[in-house]
Amino acid sequence: MERGGAAPDRVYFDYAGFSPVDPRVLAVMRPFLEAGIGNPSAPHSLGSEARESLEAARAKVARLVGSAPTGARHVISSAVEHISVLNACRDLEKAGAAITLLPVDGEGRVNPDEVRRAIRPETALVSIGAACAEIGTTQPLTDIARITRAAGIPFHVDGVGALGRIPLAGAAMGFDLITISSNDLYGPPGAGALWVKPGVKIAPQILGGGQEGGYRSGTENLPALVGLGVAAELMRAEAAHGEPARLGGLRDRLVERLLGALPDCRLTGSRSARLPHHMSLVLRGAKADSILLDLDLCGVAASSGSACAQRTGTPSHVLRAIGCAPQEMEGSLCFTLGRWSTTAEVDAVIERLPPIVSRLRSLALPASR
Protein backbone atom coordinates (compact mmCIF):
# COMPACT_ATOMS: atom_id res chain seq x y z
CA MET A 1 0.00 0.00 0.00
CA GLU A 2 1.17 3.52 -0.73
CA ARG A 3 2.03 6.10 1.89
CA GLY A 4 0.63 9.65 1.93
CA GLY A 5 0.52 11.89 -1.11
CA ALA A 6 2.74 14.78 0.00
CA ALA A 7 5.66 15.56 -2.28
CA PRO A 8 8.67 13.70 -0.88
CA ASP A 9 12.01 15.30 -0.02
CA ARG A 10 13.84 12.16 -1.09
CA VAL A 11 12.92 9.73 -3.88
CA TYR A 12 14.60 6.35 -4.20
CA PHE A 13 14.22 4.81 -7.65
CA ASP A 14 17.23 2.48 -7.75
CA TYR A 15 15.64 -0.65 -6.29
CA ALA A 16 17.37 -2.83 -8.89
CA GLY A 17 20.73 -1.55 -7.67
CA PHE A 18 19.92 -2.16 -3.98
CA SER A 19 16.59 -2.99 -2.37
CA PRO A 20 16.42 -1.83 1.27
CA VAL A 21 16.07 -4.66 3.75
CA ASP A 22 12.44 -4.94 4.84
CA PRO A 23 12.02 -4.15 8.58
CA ARG A 24 10.01 -7.37 8.93
CA VAL A 25 13.03 -9.31 7.65
CA LEU A 26 15.33 -7.54 10.11
CA ALA A 27 12.97 -8.32 12.98
CA VAL A 28 13.26 -12.06 12.32
CA MET A 29 17.03 -11.89 11.76
CA ARG A 30 17.75 -9.96 14.96
CA PRO A 31 17.54 -12.89 17.43
CA PHE A 32 19.99 -14.88 15.31
CA LEU A 33 22.49 -12.01 15.52
CA GLU A 34 21.97 -11.13 19.19
CA ALA A 35 21.14 -14.41 20.94
CA GLY A 36 23.16 -17.58 21.27
CA ILE A 37 22.70 -19.82 18.23
CA GLY A 38 24.46 -22.95 17.16
CA ASN A 39 26.24 -24.10 14.03
CA PRO A 40 23.73 -25.94 11.79
CA SER A 41 26.27 -28.77 11.44
CA ALA A 42 26.74 -29.19 15.21
CA PRO A 43 25.27 -32.31 16.92
CA HIS A 44 23.95 -30.56 20.04
CA SER A 45 20.51 -29.06 20.62
CA LEU A 46 21.53 -25.55 19.53
CA GLY A 47 22.80 -27.02 16.28
CA SER A 48 19.52 -28.87 15.82
CA GLU A 49 17.58 -25.63 16.31
CA ALA A 50 19.83 -23.89 13.80
CA ARG A 51 19.28 -26.69 11.26
CA GLU A 52 15.52 -26.37 11.67
CA SER A 53 15.72 -22.62 11.03
CA LEU A 54 17.92 -23.20 7.99
CA GLU A 55 15.55 -25.79 6.55
CA ALA A 56 12.57 -23.48 7.17
CA ALA A 57 14.32 -20.69 5.28
CA ARG A 58 15.13 -23.08 2.43
CA ALA A 59 11.47 -24.15 2.22
CA LYS A 60 10.29 -20.53 2.03
CA VAL A 61 12.68 -19.77 -0.82
CA ALA A 62 11.58 -22.95 -2.63
CA ARG A 63 7.93 -21.91 -2.35
CA LEU A 64 8.69 -18.58 -4.01
CA VAL A 65 10.36 -20.35 -6.93
CA GLY A 66 7.54 -22.85 -7.27
CA SER A 67 8.91 -25.62 -5.98
CA ALA A 68 28.93 -23.03 -14.88
CA PRO A 69 29.22 -26.69 -14.45
CA THR A 70 32.60 -28.29 -14.17
CA GLY A 71 33.61 -29.93 -17.42
CA ALA A 72 31.07 -28.10 -19.59
CA ARG A 73 31.93 -28.45 -23.26
CA HIS A 74 29.50 -25.92 -24.70
CA VAL A 75 27.37 -23.29 -22.99
CA ILE A 76 24.72 -21.09 -24.61
CA SER A 77 23.85 -17.69 -23.14
CA SER A 78 22.89 -14.26 -24.50
CA ALA A 79 24.62 -10.97 -25.25
CA VAL A 80 22.53 -9.09 -22.65
CA GLU A 81 23.20 -11.20 -19.56
CA HIS A 82 24.37 -9.64 -16.32
CA ILE A 83 28.12 -9.11 -16.25
CA SER A 84 28.46 -11.75 -13.51
CA VAL A 85 27.07 -14.37 -15.90
CA LEU A 86 29.20 -13.17 -18.81
CA ASN A 87 32.34 -13.26 -16.67
CA ALA A 88 31.53 -16.83 -15.60
CA CYS A 89 31.19 -17.73 -19.29
CA ARG A 90 34.54 -16.11 -20.05
CA ASP A 91 36.15 -18.10 -17.25
CA LEU A 92 34.72 -21.33 -18.67
CA GLU A 93 36.04 -20.33 -22.08
CA LYS A 94 39.54 -19.92 -20.65
CA ALA A 95 39.21 -23.45 -19.27
CA GLY A 96 38.47 -24.79 -22.76
CA ALA A 97 34.69 -24.68 -23.00
CA ALA A 98 32.97 -23.25 -26.09
CA ILE A 99 30.62 -20.33 -25.44
CA THR A 100 27.81 -19.11 -27.70
CA LEU A 101 26.37 -15.68 -26.85
CA LEU A 102 23.10 -15.29 -28.72
CA PRO A 103 22.17 -11.94 -30.30
CA VAL A 104 19.00 -10.10 -29.29
CA ASP A 105 16.53 -7.93 -31.15
CA GLY A 106 16.12 -4.18 -30.70
CA GLU A 107 14.09 -4.73 -27.53
CA GLY A 108 16.68 -7.05 -26.00
CA ARG A 109 14.78 -10.33 -26.52
CA VAL A 110 16.31 -13.65 -27.45
CA ASN A 111 14.72 -15.49 -30.38
CA PRO A 112 13.99 -19.09 -29.25
CA ASP A 113 14.83 -20.30 -32.76
CA GLU A 114 18.35 -18.94 -32.22
CA VAL A 115 18.61 -21.18 -29.15
CA ARG A 116 17.52 -24.19 -31.19
CA ARG A 117 20.05 -23.45 -33.93
CA ALA A 118 22.88 -22.95 -31.44
CA ILE A 119 22.46 -26.34 -29.75
CA ARG A 120 25.21 -28.86 -30.50
CA PRO A 121 25.70 -32.48 -29.45
CA GLU A 122 28.20 -31.29 -26.84
CA THR A 123 25.99 -28.50 -25.40
CA ALA A 124 25.92 -28.88 -21.60
CA LEU A 125 23.89 -25.87 -20.47
CA VAL A 126 21.65 -23.05 -21.66
CA SER A 127 21.67 -20.01 -19.35
CA ILE A 128 19.27 -17.13 -20.05
CA GLY A 129 18.26 -14.42 -17.58
CA ALA A 130 14.57 -14.03 -16.85
CA ALA A 131 14.92 -10.30 -17.50
CA CYS A 132 17.63 -7.82 -18.36
CA ALA A 133 18.48 -5.70 -15.32
CA GLU A 134 19.51 -2.75 -17.46
CA ILE A 135 16.53 -2.37 -19.80
CA GLY A 136 13.87 -4.47 -18.05
CA THR A 137 12.99 -6.73 -21.01
CA THR A 138 11.72 -10.19 -20.07
CA GLN A 139 12.66 -13.26 -22.09
CA PRO A 140 10.41 -15.94 -23.69
CA LEU A 141 11.45 -18.49 -21.07
CA THR A 142 8.73 -21.09 -21.60
CA ASP A 143 9.47 -21.25 -25.33
CA ILE A 144 13.18 -21.68 -24.62
CA ALA A 145 12.43 -24.30 -21.94
CA ARG A 146 10.45 -26.39 -24.46
CA ILE A 147 13.48 -26.41 -26.74
CA THR A 148 16.00 -27.33 -24.02
CA ARG A 149 13.71 -30.01 -22.58
CA ALA A 150 13.28 -31.61 -26.02
CA ALA A 151 17.05 -31.59 -26.47
CA GLY A 152 17.70 -32.94 -22.98
CA ILE A 153 19.85 -29.95 -22.00
CA PRO A 154 19.67 -28.32 -18.56
CA PHE A 155 18.21 -24.80 -18.59
CA HIS A 156 19.47 -22.27 -16.04
CA VAL A 157 17.49 -19.07 -15.44
CA ASP A 158 19.01 -16.06 -13.71
CA GLY A 159 15.99 -15.00 -11.68
CA VAL A 160 17.60 -12.00 -9.97
CA GLY A 161 15.36 -8.94 -10.18
CA ALA A 162 12.49 -10.91 -11.71
CA LEU A 163 11.52 -13.43 -9.04
CA GLY A 164 8.33 -12.34 -7.30
CA ARG A 165 7.63 -9.75 -10.00
CA ILE A 166 6.86 -12.07 -12.92
CA PRO A 167 5.82 -15.76 -12.80
CA LEU A 168 8.85 -18.02 -12.32
CA ALA A 169 7.52 -21.41 -11.22
CA GLY A 170 10.63 -23.49 -11.80
CA ALA A 171 9.43 -27.04 -12.36
CA ALA A 172 6.09 -26.05 -13.93
CA MET A 173 7.82 -23.82 -16.48
CA GLY A 174 10.45 -26.40 -17.37
CA PHE A 175 13.48 -24.82 -15.70
CA ASP A 176 16.29 -26.88 -14.18
CA LEU A 177 18.15 -24.21 -12.19
CA ILE A 178 17.21 -20.74 -10.90
CA THR A 179 19.58 -18.24 -9.33
CA ILE A 180 18.14 -16.12 -6.49
CA SER A 181 19.58 -13.01 -4.80
CA SER A 182 18.42 -11.99 -1.34
CA ASN A 183 18.86 -8.25 -1.81
CA ASP A 184 16.46 -8.13 -4.76
CA LEU A 185 13.78 -9.60 -2.48
CA TYR A 186 14.30 -6.88 0.19
CA GLY A 187 16.41 -9.31 2.17
CA PRO A 188 19.95 -8.96 3.52
CA PRO A 189 22.71 -8.38 0.95
CA GLY A 190 25.35 -11.02 0.40
CA ALA A 191 22.98 -14.00 0.58
CA GLY A 192 21.49 -16.00 -2.25
CA ALA A 193 20.23 -19.40 -3.32
CA LEU A 194 20.27 -21.80 -6.22
CA TRP A 195 17.07 -23.72 -6.88
CA VAL A 196 17.82 -27.11 -8.45
CA LYS A 197 15.14 -29.30 -9.97
CA PRO A 198 15.06 -32.72 -8.32
CA GLY A 199 17.17 -35.15 -10.30
CA VAL A 200 19.51 -32.54 -11.75
CA LYS A 201 23.10 -33.27 -10.78
CA ILE A 202 25.52 -30.42 -10.10
CA ALA A 203 29.14 -30.37 -8.96
CA PRO A 204 30.28 -28.33 -5.93
CA GLN A 205 32.35 -25.23 -6.62
CA ILE A 206 33.55 -24.74 -3.01
CA LEU A 207 35.06 -27.79 -1.34
CA GLY A 208 35.49 -28.20 2.39
CA GLY A 209 33.40 -29.56 5.23
CA GLY A 210 30.47 -30.77 3.14
CA GLN A 211 27.77 -28.37 4.30
CA GLU A 212 24.64 -27.79 2.18
CA GLY A 213 24.56 -31.45 1.20
CA GLY A 214 28.10 -31.18 -0.13
CA TYR A 215 27.18 -28.59 -2.75
CA ARG A 216 28.63 -25.57 -0.94
CA SER A 217 30.99 -26.02 1.98
CA GLY A 218 31.45 -23.44 4.72
CA THR A 219 29.46 -22.67 7.85
CA GLU A 220 26.14 -21.23 6.78
CA ASN A 221 25.42 -17.53 7.40
CA LEU A 222 22.30 -18.43 9.32
CA PRO A 223 20.99 -14.91 10.15
CA ALA A 224 21.22 -13.86 6.49
CA LEU A 225 19.65 -17.09 5.26
CA VAL A 226 16.79 -16.84 7.74
CA GLY A 227 16.32 -13.29 6.49
CA LEU A 228 16.28 -14.55 2.92
CA GLY A 229 13.58 -17.06 3.85
CA VAL A 230 11.39 -14.37 5.38
CA ALA A 231 11.99 -12.08 2.41
CA ALA A 232 10.95 -14.85 0.01
CA GLU A 233 7.77 -15.53 1.98
CA LEU A 234 6.85 -11.83 2.02
CA MET A 235 7.56 -11.53 -1.70
CA ARG A 236 5.34 -14.51 -2.48
CA ALA A 237 2.45 -13.12 -0.43
CA GLU A 238 2.90 -9.67 -1.93
CA ALA A 239 2.79 -11.00 -5.49
CA ALA A 240 -0.45 -12.84 -4.72
CA HIS A 241 -2.00 -9.57 -3.52
CA GLY A 242 -1.23 -7.56 -6.65
CA GLU A 243 2.02 -5.76 -5.90
CA PRO A 244 3.42 -6.31 -9.43
CA ALA A 245 0.28 -4.69 -10.88
CA ARG A 246 0.60 -1.72 -8.49
CA LEU A 247 4.22 -1.19 -9.52
CA GLY A 248 3.29 -1.60 -13.18
CA GLY A 249 0.74 1.20 -12.85
CA LEU A 250 3.29 3.53 -11.27
CA ARG A 251 5.85 2.58 -13.91
CA ASP A 252 3.41 3.29 -16.74
CA ARG A 253 2.63 6.71 -15.28
CA LEU A 254 6.34 7.50 -15.16
CA VAL A 255 6.91 6.27 -18.73
CA GLU A 256 4.01 8.18 -20.27
CA ARG A 257 4.71 11.47 -18.51
CA LEU A 258 8.47 11.48 -19.05
CA LEU A 259 8.34 10.46 -22.70
CA GLY A 260 5.82 13.25 -23.25
CA ALA A 261 7.93 15.83 -21.40
CA LEU A 262 11.39 14.94 -22.73
CA PRO A 263 11.97 15.56 -26.45
CA ASP A 264 14.43 13.38 -28.34
CA CYS A 265 14.33 10.46 -25.93
CA ARG A 266 12.97 6.93 -26.17
CA LEU A 267 12.26 3.91 -24.04
CA THR A 268 14.80 1.09 -24.16
CA GLY A 269 13.65 -2.49 -23.93
CA SER A 270 10.18 -3.84 -24.58
CA ARG A 271 7.12 -1.76 -23.73
CA SER A 272 4.99 -4.81 -22.91
CA ALA A 273 7.35 -7.73 -22.16
CA ARG A 274 8.95 -5.87 -19.29
CA LEU A 275 9.51 -6.07 -15.54
CA PRO A 276 6.63 -4.21 -13.86
CA HIS A 277 8.86 -2.01 -11.70
CA HIS A 278 11.39 -1.06 -14.39
CA MET A 279 11.75 1.96 -16.67
CA SER A 280 14.81 2.74 -18.78
CA LEU A 281 15.36 5.33 -21.47
CA VAL A 282 18.05 6.93 -23.59
CA LEU A 283 18.17 10.59 -24.55
CA ARG A 284 20.45 12.73 -26.66
CA GLY A 285 22.17 15.98 -25.78
CA ALA A 286 22.92 15.34 -22.10
CA LYS A 287 25.14 12.83 -20.32
CA ALA A 288 23.74 10.42 -17.77
CA ASP A 289 26.37 11.11 -15.09
CA SER A 290 25.51 14.83 -15.09
CA ILE A 291 21.77 14.11 -15.02
CA LEU A 292 22.14 11.66 -12.14
CA LEU A 293 24.26 14.12 -10.17
CA ASP A 294 21.65 16.85 -10.58
CA LEU A 295 18.85 14.43 -9.70
CA ASP A 296 20.71 13.42 -6.58
CA LEU A 297 21.15 17.05 -5.56
CA CYS A 298 17.38 17.55 -5.79
CA GLY A 299 16.60 14.38 -3.86
CA VAL A 300 16.17 11.65 -6.50
CA ALA A 301 18.34 8.51 -6.52
CA ALA A 302 18.37 6.68 -9.86
CA SER A 303 20.95 4.90 -11.98
CA SER A 304 22.34 4.35 -15.45
CA GLY A 305 22.18 0.66 -16.22
CA SER A 306 23.58 -2.01 -13.91
CA ALA A 307 25.08 -0.80 -10.63
CA CYS A 308 27.61 -3.65 -10.80
CA ALA A 309 29.07 -2.37 -14.10
CA GLN A 310 28.91 1.42 -13.63
CA ARG A 311 32.19 1.69 -11.75
CA THR A 312 34.17 0.36 -14.73
CA GLY A 313 33.17 3.30 -16.93
CA THR A 314 32.93 1.05 -19.99
CA PRO A 315 30.10 1.43 -22.54
CA SER A 316 27.07 -0.72 -21.84
CA HIS A 317 27.24 -4.12 -23.54
CA VAL A 318 23.43 -4.29 -23.34
CA LEU A 319 22.86 -0.99 -25.14
CA ARG A 320 25.38 -2.01 -27.80
CA ALA A 321 23.57 -5.31 -28.26
CA ILE A 322 20.20 -3.61 -28.90
CA GLY A 323 21.73 -1.17 -31.40
CA CYS A 324 21.83 2.12 -29.48
CA ALA A 325 23.90 4.91 -31.03
CA PRO A 326 26.92 6.18 -29.04
CA GLN A 327 25.16 9.52 -28.41
CA GLU A 328 22.21 7.66 -26.92
CA MET A 329 24.34 5.45 -24.70
CA GLU A 330 25.80 8.56 -23.04
CA GLY A 331 22.28 9.51 -21.92
CA SER A 332 21.05 6.20 -20.51
CA LEU A 333 18.83 6.39 -17.41
CA CYS A 334 17.18 3.68 -15.35
CA PHE A 335 14.42 4.08 -12.74
CA THR A 336 13.41 1.02 -10.72
CA LEU A 337 10.52 1.20 -8.28
CA GLY A 338 9.91 -0.92 -5.21
CA ARG A 339 7.83 -1.82 -2.18
CA TRP A 340 7.81 1.71 -0.74
CA SER A 341 7.42 3.67 -4.00
CA THR A 342 4.42 6.03 -4.21
CA THR A 343 2.56 8.13 -6.78
CA ALA A 344 3.95 11.24 -5.09
CA GLU A 345 7.50 10.00 -5.70
CA VAL A 346 6.72 9.26 -9.35
CA ASP A 347 5.30 12.76 -9.76
CA ALA A 348 8.36 14.26 -8.08
CA VAL A 349 10.59 12.67 -10.74
CA ILE A 350 8.24 13.84 -13.50
CA GLU A 351 8.52 17.37 -12.12
CA ARG A 352 12.28 17.44 -11.49
CA LEU A 353 13.84 15.57 -14.42
CA PRO A 354 12.74 17.62 -17.48
CA PRO A 355 14.19 20.94 -16.22
CA ILE A 356 17.49 19.20 -15.46
CA VAL A 357 17.71 17.73 -18.96
CA SER A 358 16.74 21.04 -20.55
CA ARG A 359 19.42 22.93 -18.61
CA LEU A 360 22.15 20.40 -19.40
CA ARG A 361 21.22 20.37 -23.08
CA SER A 362 21.43 24.17 -23.22
CA LEU A 363 24.90 24.05 -21.66
CA ALA A 364 26.00 21.47 -24.24
CA LEU A 365 24.93 23.59 -27.23
CA PRO A 366 27.82 25.19 -29.15
CA ALA A 367 28.24 28.88 -28.36
CA SER A 368 26.64 31.19 -30.93
CA ARG A 369 28.95 33.48 -32.90
Salt bridges, closest charged atoms under 4 A:
GLU2 OE2 - ARG246 NH1 3.79
ASP22 OD2 - ARG24 NH2 2.84
ASP22 OD2 - ARG339 NH1 2.44
GLU34 OE2 - ARG30 NE 3.88
GLU55 OE2 - ARG58 NH1 2.40
ASP113 OD1 - ARG116 NH1 2.65
GLU114 OE2 - ARG117 NH2 3.50
GLU122 OE2 - ARG120 NH1 3.56
ASP143 OD1 - ARG146 NH2 2.17
ASP176 OD1 - LYS197 NZ 3.04
GLU212 OE1 - ARG58 NH2 2.37
GLU233 OE2 - ARG63 NH2 3.17
GLU233 OE2 - ARG236 NH2 3.61
GLU238 OE2 - ARG339 NE 2.57
GLU243 OE1 - ARG246 NE 2.85
ASP252 OD1 - ARG251 NE 2.81
ASP294 OD2 - ARG359 NH2 2.19
ASP296 OD1 - ARG10 NH2 2.86
GLU328 OE2 - ARG266 NE 2.87
GLU345 OE2 - ARG3 NH2 3.47
ASP347 OD1 - ARG253 NE 2.80
